[in-house]
Amino acid sequence: MSASNHVKAATAEQAPSRLLARVRDNAVAYLSLFARSPRSSFAGFALVHLGPTTLLALALIIVSMLIADASSIGGVAALPLWVIASFDRITDFGRSVWFLAPVGLALAVIAVLPSSALPAMSRGVLAAVAVRLGFLFSAIALPGLVVTIVKRLIGRARPLVGGSIDPFLYLPLGWNVEYASLPSGHATDAFAAAMAMGALWPKARPLMWTYAAMIAVSRVVLTAHFPSDVLAGAAVGVLGAGLVRAWFASRGLAFAPAGRRVRSLPGPSRERAKKVARQLIGP
């Protein structure tokens, strides 16, 4: 084997280790951003802003259980079949994977980029993008994860389980999909996504809240959940994403406290993002 072939073989053998080292270095650099000390009180801010919303949500859920759950499910039978079929086609778009998969893929791509070779300004652009993607992933995934566990511990029966409409049929700690109605996972994911994306891009709020509402309605129309289930899911999604946003804001990551509100910090401009892309692609 010639000397050049030896060099090529050695380079090929070193490529995987260099890639792993790059991923490790990028992961350490980006995760260190989340380890920074809070600049403001996260607990106090969350309590002031989310406490009243939590109480209102609990009141609405209880009222729905008492006066709306049974009648709503009973009324679904009177809907035209085309209405039910339409909601059946859209309901699966309430799964968090539609958001988490592309966001996770984008984070993976950033992790393998040779960011250490870029100028400081360009590394800052990538860090800002990674922080915002990390917010989206956390704000959508964490509420959904909590609900996936809690709903199986609560053990509320789904509509029509047992052959009747009984909003007060429970099998606590049953860990059974038929007794995992409260809260609605689809509603949690959809409203968490609406809250998270609306926090970063206010212009997207009308579209995202409409999307979340349609997903919530679809779960009742398909008799997968009672109205109180989707109200609870919506509350957990909004409050959970709000807590994640407050956590980020307390550390000055993508958000910052602004009096009694949270404001989104300016992200990288399109021109700077294009410049970084050109630097990565090369001449």
Protein Blocks (a to p, Z undefined) as FASTA:
>chain_A
ZZklmmmmmmmmmmmmmmmmmmmmmmmmmmmmmmpccfbdfklmmmmmmmmmmmmmmmmm
mmmmmmmmmmmmmmmmmpcfklmmmmmmmmmmmpfklmmmmmmmmmmmmmmpcfklpcfk
lmmmmmmmmmmmmmmmmmmmmmmmmmmmmmmmnopacehihhiacfkbccehklpaklom
bccfklmmmmmmmmmmmmmmmmlmmmmmmmmmmmmmmmmmnopacfklmmmmmmmmmmmm
mmmmmmmmmnopoiacehjaccddddddfklmmmmmmmmnoZZ
